[in-house]
Amino acid sequence: EAELVVREELSAEAAVYLSIIAAVAAGRTRPADIAGLVGVDARVVSKYLDQLRRLHMVEHIDPFGASESSRRGIWRISDHYLRTWFRFVRGNRTDLEARRAESVYRDRMRPRLPSAATVGAWWGPVPDDEYPGMRRTREGEVEIVAYEGKRLVLAGEAKWSAGPERGDALAQLRATVVHVPGYADD
């Protein structure tokens, strides 16, 4: 269990560390907010967060392009197991231990899961622009697609280049995505 892992690593003050992780899991991302929820001094909470970071349980991230002296960074749980446990297990523990897992999943967990349950890549035939008016096709590809049921809800590409992207990749995606099963104008 997540609590056991934290207690083994941080036995002396495990309760404080668990409260800090729970605060981060609850959406408190800044030291002052974390300290307020946990009930520790805001100046001291950084010591705890640094120790959790050294153990790879939490991480501090800055917005892209922020300077090193920026104070806009946030804390988040970096360990996937801890993130899941604090989000879904901790608050539902009594019902889970009472063997009510199905209702916990249906009523509390499933609504909080991402709605695009199927994610993958797509490739298939698309009309070949080099031969307008003809029935020739070429192999089209979309690097990431996500579906809600049979409805396409997300399509995306990732392209790397030495210079700025001038819109060619987006134009190609727009031309290809209309051929992906489940596509609709909306």
C-alpha atoms as an extended CHARMM CRD file, in Angstrom:
* protein
*
       186  EXT
         1         1  GLU       CA              0.0000000000        0.0000000000        0.0000000000  PROA      1               0.0000000000
         2         2  ALA       CA              1.0370000000        3.5710000000       -0.5840000000  PROA      2               0.0000000000
         3         3  GLU       CA              0.9570000000        4.4250000000        3.1190000000  PROA      3               0.0000000000
         4         4  LEU       CA              3.2830000000        1.5300000000        3.9080000000  PROA      4               0.0000000000
         5         5  VAL       CA              5.7950000000        2.6930000000        1.2800000000  PROA      5               0.0000000000
         6         6  VAL       CA              5.8230000000        6.2130000000        2.7110000000  PROA      6               0.0000000000
         7         7  ARG       CA              6.0750000000        4.9420000000        6.2940000000  PROA      7               0.0000000000
         8         8  GLU       CA              9.0420000000        2.7120000000        5.4170000000  PROA      8               0.0000000000
         9         9  GLU       CA             10.9140000000        5.5220000000        3.6690000000  PROA      9               0.0000000000
        10        10  LEU       CA             10.0100000000        8.3450000000        6.0750000000  PROA      10              0.0000000000
        11        11  SER       CA              9.1450000000        6.6410000000        9.3420000000  PROA      11              0.0000000000
        12        12  ALA       CA              9.8620000000        9.4950000000       11.7630000000  PROA      12              0.0000000000
        13        13  GLU       CA              7.4060000000       11.9760000000       10.2500000000  PROA      13              0.0000000000
        14        14  ALA       CA              5.3710000000        9.7240000000        7.9730000000  PROA      14              0.0000000000
        15        15  ALA       CA              2.0600000000       11.3150000000        8.9750000000  PROA      15              0.0000000000
        16        16  VAL       CA              3.2250000000       14.7680000000        7.8590000000  PROA      16              0.0000000000
        17        17  TYR       CA              4.5990000000       13.3940000000        4.5880000000  PROA      17              0.0000000000
        18        18  LEU       CA              1.3690000000       11.4990000000        3.9100000000  PROA      18              0.0000000000
        19        19  SER       CA             -0.6350000000       14.6630000000        4.5630000000  PROA      19              0.0000000000
        20        20  ILE       CA              1.5600000000       16.6160000000        2.1600000000  PROA      20              0.0000000000
        21        21  ILE       CA              1.1820000000       13.9970000000       -0.5750000000  PROA      21              0.0000000000
        22        22  ALA       CA             -2.5790000000       13.9780000000        0.0390000000  PROA      22              0.0000000000
        23        23  ALA       CA             -2.6700000000       17.7810000000       -0.2640000000  PROA      23              0.0000000000
        24        24  VAL       CA             -0.8110000000       17.6510000000       -3.5780000000  PROA      24              0.0000000000
        25        25  ALA       CA             -3.1320000000       14.8730000000       -4.7690000000  PROA      25              0.0000000000
        26        26  ALA       CA             -6.0930000000       17.0800000000       -3.8090000000  PROA      26              0.0000000000
        27        27  GLY       CA             -4.8510000000       19.8050000000       -6.1480000000  PROA      27              0.0000000000
        28        28  ARG       CA             -2.7800000000       21.9860000000       -3.8280000000  PROA      28              0.0000000000
        29        29  THR       CA              0.2320000000       22.7890000000       -6.0020000000  PROA      29              0.0000000000
        30        30  ARG       CA              1.9590000000       25.6780000000       -4.2140000000  PROA      30              0.0000000000
        31        31  PRO       CA              3.8180000000       25.4740000000       -0.8800000000  PROA      31              0.0000000000
        32        32  ALA       CA              1.5770000000       28.0060000000        0.9040000000  PROA      32              0.0000000000
        33        33  ASP       CA             -1.5780000000       26.1190000000       -0.1460000000  PROA      33              0.0000000000
        34        34  ILE       CA             -0.0550000000       22.7750000000        0.8410000000  PROA      34              0.0000000000
        35        35  ALA       CA              1.0640000000       24.1410000000        4.2180000000  PROA      35              0.0000000000
        36        36  GLY       CA             -2.3750000000       25.6320000000        4.8780000000  PROA      36              0.0000000000
        37        37  LEU       CA             -4.1520000000       22.3420000000        4.2570000000  PROA      37              0.0000000000
        38        38  VAL       CA             -1.6190000000       20.2630000000        6.2040000000  PROA      38              0.0000000000
        39        39  GLY       CA             -1.2760000000       22.6740000000        9.1030000000  PROA      39              0.0000000000
        40        40  VAL       CA              2.4880000000       23.1960000000        8.9910000000  PROA      40              0.0000000000
        41        41  ASP       CA              4.4310000000       26.4070000000        8.6080000000  PROA      41              0.0000000000
        42        42  ALA       CA              4.7830000000       27.4720000000        4.9770000000  PROA      42              0.0000000000
        43        43  ARG       CA              8.5370000000       27.9840000000        5.4290000000  PROA      43              0.0000000000
        44        44  VAL       CA              8.9650000000       24.3880000000        6.6220000000  PROA      44              0.0000000000
        45        45  VAL       CA              6.8840000000       22.6620000000        3.9580000000  PROA      45              0.0000000000
        46        46  SER       CA              9.6840000000       23.1150000000        1.3920000000  PROA      46              0.0000000000
        47        47  LYS       CA             11.9300000000       20.8170000000        3.4610000000  PROA      47              0.0000000000
        48        48  TYR       CA              9.3110000000       18.0810000000        3.2810000000  PROA      48              0.0000000000
        49        49  LEU       CA              8.6760000000       18.6240000000       -0.4280000000  PROA      49              0.0000000000
        50        50  ASP       CA             12.4150000000       18.4460000000       -1.1960000000  PROA      50              0.0000000000
        51        51  GLN       CA             12.6860000000       15.1110000000        0.6450000000  PROA      51              0.0000000000
        52        52  LEU       CA              9.6780000000       13.7470000000       -1.2590000000  PROA      52              0.0000000000
        53        53  ARG       CA             11.2910000000       14.9420000000       -4.4930000000  PROA      53              0.0000000000
        54        54  ARG       CA             14.5490000000       13.1190000000       -3.6390000000  PROA      54              0.0000000000
        55        55  LEU       CA             12.4700000000        9.9520000000       -3.2370000000  PROA      55              0.0000000000
        56        56  HSD       CA             10.7830000000       10.5880000000       -6.6250000000  PROA      56              0.0000000000
        57        57  MET       CA              7.3520000000       10.7950000000       -5.0540000000  PROA      57              0.0000000000
        58        58  VAL       CA              6.6540000000       14.3970000000       -6.0640000000  PROA      58              0.0000000000
        59        59  GLU       CA              8.1650000000       16.7390000000       -8.6080000000  PROA      59              0.0000000000
        60        60  HSD       CA              8.3740000000       20.4770000000       -9.1060000000  PROA      60              0.0000000000
        61        61  ILE       CA              7.6360000000       21.6630000000      -12.6270000000  PROA      61              0.0000000000
        62        62  ASP       CA              7.9190000000       25.1020000000      -14.1500000000  PROA      62              0.0000000000
        63        63  PRO       CA              5.9590000000       26.4350000000      -17.1070000000  PROA      63              0.0000000000
        64        64  PHE       CA              7.8120000000       26.0780000000      -20.3780000000  PROA      64              0.0000000000
        65        65  GLY       CA             10.2330000000       28.9480000000      -20.8880000000  PROA      65              0.0000000000
        66        66  ALA       CA             10.1740000000       30.1360000000      -17.2690000000  PROA      66              0.0000000000
        67        67  SER       CA             13.4140000000       31.4490000000      -15.8350000000  PROA      67              0.0000000000
        68        68  GLU       CA             15.1800000000       29.5460000000      -13.0620000000  PROA      68              0.0000000000
        69        69  SER       CA             14.2110000000       32.2570000000      -10.5950000000  PROA      69              0.0000000000
        70        70  SER       CA             10.5290000000       32.0150000000      -11.5690000000  PROA      70              0.0000000000
        71        71  ARG       CA              8.1130000000       31.3920000000       -8.7190000000  PROA      71              0.0000000000
        72        72  ARG       CA              5.3930000000       30.0960000000      -11.0390000000  PROA      72              0.0000000000
        73        73  GLY       CA              6.2770000000       26.4150000000      -10.6640000000  PROA      73              0.0000000000
        74        74  ILE       CA              3.9200000000       23.8800000000       -9.1570000000  PROA      74              0.0000000000
        75        75  TRP       CA              4.2310000000       20.6170000000       -7.2610000000  PROA      75              0.0000000000
        76        76  ARG       CA              2.6000000000       17.4030000000       -8.4110000000  PROA      76              0.0000000000
        77        77  ILE       CA              2.7980000000       13.7300000000       -7.5840000000  PROA      77              0.0000000000
        78        78  SER       CA              5.3200000000       12.1540000000       -9.9300000000  PROA      78              0.0000000000
        79        79  ASP       CA              4.8810000000        8.5300000000       -8.8610000000  PROA      79              0.0000000000
        80        80  HSD       CA              2.0000000000        7.0250000000      -10.8460000000  PROA      80              0.0000000000
        81        81  TYR       CA              1.1480000000        4.4780000000       -8.1760000000  PROA      81              0.0000000000
        82        82  LEU       CA              0.9340000000        7.1460000000       -5.4610000000  PROA      82              0.0000000000
        83        83  ARG       CA             -1.0970000000        9.4280000000       -7.7020000000  PROA      83              0.0000000000
        84        84  THR       CA             -3.6370000000        6.6790000000       -8.4080000000  PROA      84              0.0000000000
        85        85  TRP       CA             -3.7610000000        5.4720000000       -4.8140000000  PROA      85              0.0000000000
        86        86  PHE       CA             -4.3620000000        8.9250000000       -3.3540000000  PROA      86              0.0000000000
        87        87  ARG       CA             -6.8740000000        9.8240000000       -6.0390000000  PROA      87              0.0000000000
        88        88  PHE       CA             -8.9620000000        6.6540000000       -6.0140000000  PROA      88              0.0000000000
        89        89  VAL       CA             -8.1860000000        4.4490000000       -3.0240000000  PROA      89              0.0000000000
        90        90  ARG       CA             -7.5440000000        6.6370000000        0.0050000000  PROA      90              0.0000000000
        91        91  GLY       CA            -10.8930000000        8.4370000000        0.0250000000  PROA      91              0.0000000000
        92        92  ASN       CA            -12.8280000000        5.2600000000       -0.7800000000  PROA      92              0.0000000000
        93        93  ARG       CA            -10.9840000000        2.9520000000        1.5930000000  PROA      93              0.0000000000
        94        94  THR       CA            -13.9040000000        2.1950000000        3.9190000000  PROA      94              0.0000000000
        95        95  ASP       CA            -16.1940000000        1.1640000000        1.0710000000  PROA      95              0.0000000000
        96        96  LEU       CA            -13.4470000000       -0.8070000000       -0.6740000000  PROA      96              0.0000000000
        97        97  GLU       CA            -12.6650000000       -2.7230000000        2.5160000000  PROA      97              0.0000000000
        98        98  ALA       CA            -16.4020000000       -3.3960000000        2.8940000000  PROA      98              0.0000000000
        99        99  ARG       CA            -16.2860000000       -5.0960000000       -0.5280000000  PROA      99              0.0000000000
       100       100  ARG       CA            -18.2580000000       -2.3880000000       -2.3250000000  PROA      100             0.0000000000
       101       101  ALA       CA            -15.6530000000       -2.0250000000       -5.0880000000  PROA      101             0.0000000000
       102       102  GLU       CA            -18.1620000000       -2.2100000000       -7.9540000000  PROA      102             0.0000000000
       103       103  SER       CA            -20.2210000000        0.7110000000       -6.6890000000  PROA      103             0.0000000000
       104       104  VAL       CA            -17.0740000000        2.7010000000       -5.8300000000  PROA      104             0.0000000000
       105       105  TYR       CA            -15.8190000000        2.1970000000       -9.3640000000  PROA      105             0.0000000000
       106       106  ARG       CA            -19.1700000000        2.9520000000      -11.0280000000  PROA      106             0.0000000000
       107       107  ASP       CA            -20.1380000000        5.9740000000       -8.9210000000  PROA      107             0.0000000000
       108       108  ARG       CA            -16.8500000000        7.5840000000       -7.8970000000  PROA      108             0.0000000000
       109       109  MET       CA            -13.9730000000        6.3650000000      -10.0260000000  PROA      109             0.0000000000
       110       110  ARG       CA            -15.3260000000        5.9750000000      -13.5530000000  PROA      110             0.0000000000
       111       111  PRO       CA            -16.6800000000        9.5570000000      -13.7150000000  PROA      111             0.0000000000
       112       112  ARG       CA            -13.1780000000       10.8570000000      -12.8360000000  PROA      112             0.0000000000
       113       113  LEU       CA            -11.3980000000        8.7980000000      -15.4740000000  PROA      113             0.0000000000
       114       114  PRO       CA            -10.6350000000       10.3940000000      -18.8240000000  PROA      114             0.0000000000
       115       115  SER       CA            -13.6370000000        9.9830000000      -21.0770000000  PROA      115             0.0000000000
       116       116  ALA       CA            -11.5650000000        9.1010000000      -24.1650000000  PROA      116             0.0000000000
       117       117  ALA       CA            -11.0780000000        5.4920000000      -23.2420000000  PROA      117             0.0000000000
       118       118  THR       CA             -9.5240000000        4.3010000000      -26.4900000000  PROA      118             0.0000000000
       119       119  VAL       CA             -6.2870000000        5.9040000000      -27.6440000000  PROA      119             0.0000000000
       120       120  GLY       CA             -3.9710000000        4.7940000000      -30.4250000000  PROA      120             0.0000000000
       121       121  ALA       CA             -2.7010000000        5.5950000000      -33.9140000000  PROA      121             0.0000000000
       122       122  TRP       CA             -4.5060000000        5.3290000000      -37.2510000000  PROA      122             0.0000000000
       123       123  TRP       CA             -3.3280000000        4.6180000000      -40.7710000000  PROA      123             0.0000000000
       124       124  GLY       CA             -5.2540000000        3.7740000000      -43.8710000000  PROA      124             0.0000000000
       125       125  PRO       CA             -6.1080000000        4.8160000000      -47.4200000000  PROA      125             0.0000000000
       126       126  VAL       CA             -6.6880000000        8.4690000000      -48.2700000000  PROA      126             0.0000000000
       127       127  PRO       CA             -7.1790000000       10.0190000000      -51.7210000000  PROA      127             0.0000000000
       128       128  ASP       CA             -3.8790000000       10.7760000000      -53.4360000000  PROA      128             0.0000000000
       129       129  ASP       CA             -3.6850000000       14.5380000000      -54.1150000000  PROA      129             0.0000000000
       130       130  GLU       CA             -1.2270000000       13.9570000000      -56.9650000000  PROA      130             0.0000000000
       131       131  TYR       CA             -4.0300000000       12.4000000000      -59.0070000000  PROA      131             0.0000000000
       132       132  PRO       CA             -7.1140000000       14.6220000000      -58.5250000000  PROA      132             0.0000000000
       133       133  GLY       CA            -10.3740000000       13.1540000000      -59.7390000000  PROA      133             0.0000000000
       134       134  MET       CA             -8.9520000000        9.6240000000      -59.8330000000  PROA      134             0.0000000000
       135       135  ARG       CA             -9.6060000000        6.8050000000      -57.4150000000  PROA      135             0.0000000000
       136       136  ARG       CA             -5.9320000000        6.4180000000      -56.4820000000  PROA      136             0.0000000000
       137       137  THR       CA             -5.0870000000        6.3440000000      -52.8110000000  PROA      137             0.0000000000
       138       138  ARG       CA             -2.0200000000        6.5910000000      -50.6640000000  PROA      138             0.0000000000
       139       139  GLU       CA             -1.3680000000        5.4840000000      -47.0910000000  PROA      139             0.0000000000
       140       140  GLY       CA             -2.3730000000        8.2320000000      -44.6290000000  PROA      140             0.0000000000
       141       141  GLU       CA             -1.3580000000        8.3080000000      -40.9720000000  PROA      141             0.0000000000
       142       142  VAL       CA             -2.4110000000       10.1440000000      -37.8190000000  PROA      142             0.0000000000
       143       143  GLU       CA             -0.0230000000        9.6270000000      -34.9140000000  PROA      143             0.0000000000
       144       144  ILE       CA             -2.5900000000        9.8210000000      -32.1180000000  PROA      144             0.0000000000
       145       145  VAL       CA             -6.3480000000        9.3560000000      -32.1620000000  PROA      145             0.0000000000
       146       146  ALA       CA             -8.7500000000        9.0460000000      -29.2400000000  PROA      146             0.0000000000
       147       147  TYR       CA            -12.3110000000        7.7540000000      -29.2760000000  PROA      147             0.0000000000
       148       148  GLU       CA            -15.3840000000        7.9460000000      -27.0780000000  PROA      148             0.0000000000
       149       149  GLY       CA            -17.1320000000        4.8380000000      -28.2540000000  PROA      149             0.0000000000
       150       150  LYS       CA            -16.9370000000        5.0480000000      -32.0520000000  PROA      150             0.0000000000
       151       151  ARG       CA            -16.7110000000        8.8520000000      -32.1430000000  PROA      151             0.0000000000
       152       152  LEU       CA            -13.3170000000       10.4000000000      -32.8790000000  PROA      152             0.0000000000
       153       153  VAL       CA            -12.6960000000       13.0710000000      -30.2280000000  PROA      153             0.0000000000
       154       154  LEU       CA             -8.9890000000       13.8440000000      -30.6680000000  PROA      154             0.0000000000
       155       155  ALA       CA             -6.4370000000       13.6570000000      -33.4520000000  PROA      155             0.0000000000
       156       156  GLY       CA             -2.8640000000       14.8780000000      -33.2310000000  PROA      156             0.0000000000
       157       157  GLU       CA              0.6160000000       14.8520000000      -34.6710000000  PROA      157             0.0000000000
       158       158  ALA       CA              4.0700000000       15.4740000000      -33.2540000000  PROA      158             0.0000000000
       159       159  LYS       CA              6.6770000000       16.7930000000      -35.6580000000  PROA      159             0.0000000000
       160       160  TRP       CA             10.2550000000       17.8070000000      -34.9420000000  PROA      160             0.0000000000
       161       161  SER       CA             12.1350000000       20.2810000000      -37.0740000000  PROA      161             0.0000000000
       162       162  ALA       CA             15.0790000000       22.6330000000      -36.8380000000  PROA      162             0.0000000000
       163       163  GLY       CA             12.9260000000       25.6470000000      -37.6780000000  PROA      163             0.0000000000
       164       164  PRO       CA              9.4350000000       26.9090000000      -36.9700000000  PROA      164             0.0000000000
       165       165  GLU       CA              6.5130000000       24.8750000000      -38.2620000000  PROA      165             0.0000000000
       166       166  ARG       CA              4.8330000000       26.9030000000      -40.9910000000  PROA      166             0.0000000000
       167       167  GLY       CA              1.4820000000       25.1470000000      -40.8950000000  PROA      167             0.0000000000
       168       168  ASP       CA              2.2700000000       22.2810000000      -43.2670000000  PROA      168             0.0000000000
       169       169  ALA       CA              1.8620000000       19.6230000000      -40.5650000000  PROA      169             0.0000000000
       170       170  LEU       CA             -1.4780000000       21.0700000000      -39.4670000000  PROA      170             0.0000000000
       171       171  ALA       CA             -2.6970000000       21.2560000000      -43.0710000000  PROA      171             0.0000000000
       172       172  GLN       CA             -1.6820000000       17.6290000000      -43.6150000000  PROA      172             0.0000000000
       173       173  LEU       CA             -3.4600000000       16.5680000000      -40.4110000000  PROA      173             0.0000000000
       174       174  ARG       CA             -6.6330000000       18.4230000000      -41.4290000000  PROA      174             0.0000000000
       175       175  ALA       CA             -6.5700000000       16.7890000000      -44.8680000000  PROA      175             0.0000000000
       176       176  THR       CA             -6.0180000000       13.3090000000      -43.4440000000  PROA      176             0.0000000000
       177       177  VAL       CA             -8.2710000000       13.3070000000      -40.3770000000  PROA      177             0.0000000000
       178       178  VAL       CA            -11.4620000000       13.5500000000      -42.4550000000  PROA      178             0.0000000000
       179       179  HSD       CA            -10.7470000000        9.9620000000      -43.5980000000  PROA      179             0.0000000000
       180       180  VAL       CA            -10.3500000000        8.5560000000      -40.0840000000  PROA      180             0.0000000000
       181       181  PRO       CA            -13.3300000000        6.4110000000      -39.0090000000  PROA      181             0.0000000000
       182       182  GLY       CA            -15.5530000000        8.2590000000      -36.5570000000  PROA      182             0.0000000000
       183       183  TYR       CA            -14.6080000000       11.7340000000      -37.8190000000  PROA      183             0.0000000000
       184       184  ALA       CA            -17.2800000000       14.4380000000      -37.6780000000  PROA      184             0.0000000000
       185       185  ASP       CA            -17.0500000000       18.1690000000      -38.3890000000  PROA      185             0.0000000000
       186       186  ASP       CA            -17.4770000000       18.9740000000      -34.7180000000  PROA      186             0.0000000000
